[in-house]
Amino acid sequence: MFKKLSSVSGIIAALTMLFALSPALVSAQTTTEPSATIHDGKIVRAAVGTVASINSTTITVNGANNTTYTVDASKTKFRRKANAAMPITDIQTGDTIKVTGTVSGTNITASIVQDASMGTLRDHTTGTIAAVNGASFTLTTKANATLTVNTTTATVIEKFIGNSKQAATLSDLAVGENMLITGAVDSANNTLNASIVRIMIKRTTKTGTVQSVSGTTISLTDKKGTTFTINVAGAKLMRRYGATIVDASLIQNGDTLVATGLQNGTTFTAQTIRDNSLQARNGTFTGSVTAVNGASFTLQSKNRGAQTINTTSTTVFKKGKAAATLSDIVVGQTVMVSGVWDRTNSNVTATKVMIKQ
């Protein structure tokens, strides 16, 4: 009986010592190894950390407590954040990954690697191209974030002009274009691996001030200071309130223009142009000629102050009931002018000039 009691006492003493040491053992374990479960007789652990490097199928991961793990991913299933399958080539340095597999010290033979930084292939991102570099381009999103968009030979590139879809290539990408990208975003590296790239040439309206006019090309600056190149060839040209004008020659620097058409970055193909500086009806001005300069003269009008009168080859001149010419205009004469009035620039493109006798 005494021997049995002695044996029991010894066991109790041994257990007491073991429990006293166990916190140190647990602490040592948690600083060097990830949490563990037992499955089919093997130790299976899950390590969460940041990818330090990738070399073929070997991934180096910086885990908690400054522990570095070497991951053998040669026989591994790779998953995105939402558990969709992905290739190992999508994993990038800096990504946060979770590794499940068998552990030997700081070596892990992975069965599953899940990249928490990688979104799904169906993510949609919109923005504007800021730079193009070969098969990649920089996208500024609507939230003003910057993403590097990577394409491959498998990436589908399309161009939408209004509602019409066309095939496109990398050569169609240009700075300023509006884009809709489908693909997986890597939030850790601010990259997007594109499966579909869409160039969105949308119908829109721009209002701004004319900076220059060269034939059928107009440079227009909007209120935000962005300058657009407007192609007005084939566009319907109008004055204020919709009255039709003949051609773009009446549009002048400084005019306020409203252009509606198809925008591709800062290039704009106009369908309609309305010049709000050109008054809807022809103006009639009476006053005295104060200067003559080639095909133009200055008129001090009674109600609108000084106006520059521009004549053309189609301007009709009359002196009383008789026909006249531009050479009949001299300083001091009283004349009445009818024509298209540009209120912004205080000038009139004359259709008729009457010289009073």
Residue pairs with C-beta under 8 A, 6 or more apart in sequence:
30 65
31 65
31 67
32 65
32 67
32 105
32 106
33 45
33 67
33 103
33 105
33 106
34 45
34 46
34 47
34 48
34 63
34 69
34 103
35 45
35 46
36 43
36 44
36 45
36 103
37 43
37 44
37 45
38 44
42 102
43 102
43 103
44 100
44 101
44 102
44 111
45 100
45 101
45 102
45 103
45 108
46 98
46 99
46 100
47 61
47 63
47 69
47 71
47 98
47 99
47 103
47 108
48 63
48 64
48 96
48 97
48 98
48 99
49 61
49 62
49 63
49 64
49 67
49 69
49 96
49 97
49 99
50 61
50 62
50 94
50 95
50 96
50 97
51 59
51 60
51 61
51 91
51 92
51 93
51 94
51 95
51 96
51 97
52 60
52 61
52 62
52 68
52 93
53 59
53 60
53 93
54 60
54 88
54 91
54 92
54 93
57 72
57 73
57 74
57 76
57 88
58 70
58 71
58 72
58 73
59 70
59 71
59 73
59 91
59 97
59 99
59 110
59 113
60 68
60 69
60 70
60 71
61 68
61 69
61 70
61 71
61 97
61 99
62 68
63 69
67 106
68 106
69 99
69 106
69 107
69 108
70 106
70 107
70 108
71 99
71 101
71 108
71 110
71 113
72 101
72 107
72 108
72 109
72 110
73 88
73 110
73 113
75 109
75 110
75 111
76 88
76 101
76 110
76 111
76 112
76 113
77 85
77 111
77 112
77 113
78 85
78 86
78 87
78 88
78 90
78 91
78 112
78 113
78 114
78 115
79 85
79 86
79 112
79 113
79 114
79 115
80 86
80 90
80 114
80 115
80 118
80 119
80 120
80 121
80 184
81 114
81 115
81 116
81 117
81 118
81 119
81 120
82 119
82 120
83 114
84 120
84 121
86 115
86 118
86 184
88 113
90 115
90 118
90 184
90 186
90 193
91 97
91 113
91 115
91 118
92 117
92 186
92 188
92 189
92 191
93 189
94 117
94 188
94 189
95 115
95 116
95 117
95 118
95 186
95 188
95 189
96 115
96 116
96 117
96 188
97 113
97 114
97 115
97 116
97 117
98 113
98 114
98 116
99 108
99 110
99 112
99 113
100 110
100 111
100 112
100 113
100 114
101 108
101 109
101 110
101 111
101 112
102 108
102 109
102 111
117 186
117 187
117 188
117 189
118 184
118 185
118 186
119 184
119 185
119 186
119 187
120 184
121 182
121 183
121 184
121 195
122 182
123 182
123 183
123 184
123 185
123 192
124 180
124 181
124 182
125 139
125 141
125 147
125 180
125 181
125 182
125 183
125 185
125 192
126 141
126 142
126 178
126 179
126 180
126 181
126 200
127 139
127 140
127 141
127 142
127 147
127 178
127 179
127 181
128 139
128 140
128 176
128 177
128 178
128 179
128 265
129 137
129 138
129 139
129 140
129 173
129 174
129 175
129 176
129 177
129 179
129 265
130 137
130 138
130 139
130 140
130 146
130 175
131 137
131 138
131 175
132 138
132 173
132 174
132 175
134 170
135 150
135 151
135 152
135 170
136 148
136 149
136 150
136 151
137 148
137 149
137 173
138 146
138 147
138 148
138 149
139 146
139 147
139 148
139 149
139 179
139 181
139 192
140 146
141 147
145 190
146 190
147 185
147 190
147 191
147 192
148 189
148 190
148 191
148 192
149 179
149 181
149 183
149 191
149 192
149 194
149 197
150 191
150 192
150 193
150 194
151 157
151 170
151 194
151 197
152 193
154 195
155 194
155 195
155 196
155 197
156 195
156 196
156 197
157 167
157 168
157 169
157 170
157 172
157 173
157 196
157 197
157 198
157 199
158 165
158 166
158 167
158 168
158 196
158 197
158 198
158 199
159 165
159 166
159 167
159 168
159 172
159 198
159 199
159 201
160 166
160 198
160 199
160 200
160 201
160 202
161 201
161 262
162 201
162 202
162 203
162 262
168 199
172 199
173 197
173 199
174 264
174 265
175 265
176 264
176 265
176 266
176 267
177 199
177 200
177 201
177 264
177 265
178 199
178 200
178 201
178 202
178 263
178 264
178 265
179 197
179 198
179 199
179 200
180 198
180 200
181 192
181 194
181 196
181 197
181 198
182 194
182 195
182 196
182 197
182 198
183 192
183 193
183 194
183 195
183 196
184 192
184 193
184 195
185 191
185 192
186 192
186 193
199 264
201 262
201 263
201 264
202 262
202 263
203 260
203 261
203 262
203 263
203 271
204 260
204 261
204 262
204 263
205 258
205 259
205 260
206 220
206 222
206 228
206 230
206 258
206 259
206 260
206 263
206 268
207 222
207 223
207 256
207 257
207 258
207 259
208 220
208 221
208 222
208 223
208 228
208 256
208 257
209 220
209 221
209 254
209 255
209 256
209 257
210 218
210 219
210 220
210 251
210 252
210 253
210 254
210 255
210 256
210 257
211 219
211 220
211 221
211 227
211 253
212 218
212 219
212 253
213 219
213 248
213 249
213 251
213 252
213 253
215 248
216 231
216 232
216 233
216 248
217 229
217 230
217 231
217 232
218 229
218 230
218 232
218 248
218 251
218 257
218 259
218 273
219 227
219 228
219 229
219 230
220 227
220 228
220 230
220 257
220 259
220 268
221 227
221 228
222 228
226 266
227 266
228 259
228 263
228 266
228 267
228 268
229 266
229 267
229 268
230 257
230 259
230 261
230 268
230 270
230 273
231 267
231 268
231 269
231 270
232 248
232 251
232 259
232 270
232 273
235 259
235 261
235 270
235 271
235 272
235 273
236 244
236 271
236 272
236 273
237 244
237 245
237 246
237 247
237 248
237 250
237 251
237 273
237 275
238 244
238 245
238 272
238 273
238 274
238 275
239 245
239 274
239 275
239 278
239 279
239 280
239 340
240 274
240 275
240 276
240 277
240 278
240 279
240 280
241 280
242 274
242 280
243 280
243 281
245 275
245 278
245 340
248 273
250 275
250 278
250 340
250 342
250 349
251 257
251 273
251 275
251 278
252 277
252 342
252 344
252 345
252 347
253 345
254 277
254 344
254 345
255 275
255 276
255 277
255 278
255 342
255 344
255 345
256 275
256 276
256 277
256 344
257 273
257 274
257 275
257 276
258 273
258 274
258 276
259 268
259 270
259 272
259 273
259 274
260 270
260 271
260 272
260 273
261 268
261 269
261 270
261 271
261 272
262 268
262 269
262 271
277 342
277 343
277 344
277 345
278 340
278 341
278 342
278 343
279 340
279 341
279 342
279 343
282 338
282 339
282 340
282 341
282 351
283 304
283 338
283 339
283 340
283 341
283 348
284 336
284 337
284 338
285 299
285 301
285 302
285 303
285 304
285 307
285 309
285 336
285 337
285 341
285 348
286 301
286 302
286 334
286 335
286 336
286 337
287 299
287 300
287 301
287 302
287 307
287 334
287 335
288 299
288 300
288 332
288 333
288 334
288 335
289 297
289 298
289 299
289 329
289 330
289 331
289 332
289 333
289 334
289 335
290 298
290 299
290 300
290 306
290 331
291 297
291 298
291 331
292 298
292 329
292 330
292 331
295 310
295 311
295 312
295 326
296 308
296 309
296 310
296 311
297 308
297 309
297 311
297 329
298 306
298 307
298 308
298 309
299 306
299 307
299 308
299 309
299 335
299 337
299 348
300 306
301 307
304 346
305 346
306 346
307 337
307 341
307 346
307 347
307 348
308 345
308 346
308 347
308 348
309 337
309 339
309 347
309 348
309 350
309 353
310 347
310 348
310 349
310 350
311 326
311 350
311 353
312 349
312 350
314 351
315 326
315 339
315 350
315 351
315 352
315 353
316 351
316 352
316 353
317 323
317 324
317 325
317 326
317 328
317 329
317 353
317 355
318 324
318 352
318 353
318 354
318 355
319 328
319 354
319 355
319 357
320 355
320 357
324 353
324 355
328 355
329 335
329 353
329 355
333 355
333 356
334 355
334 356
335 353
335 354
335 355
335 356
336 353
336 354
336 356
337 348
337 350
337 352
337 353
337 354
338 350
338 351
338 352
339 348
339 349
339 350
339 351
339 352
340 348
340 349
340 351
341 347
341 348
342 348
342 349
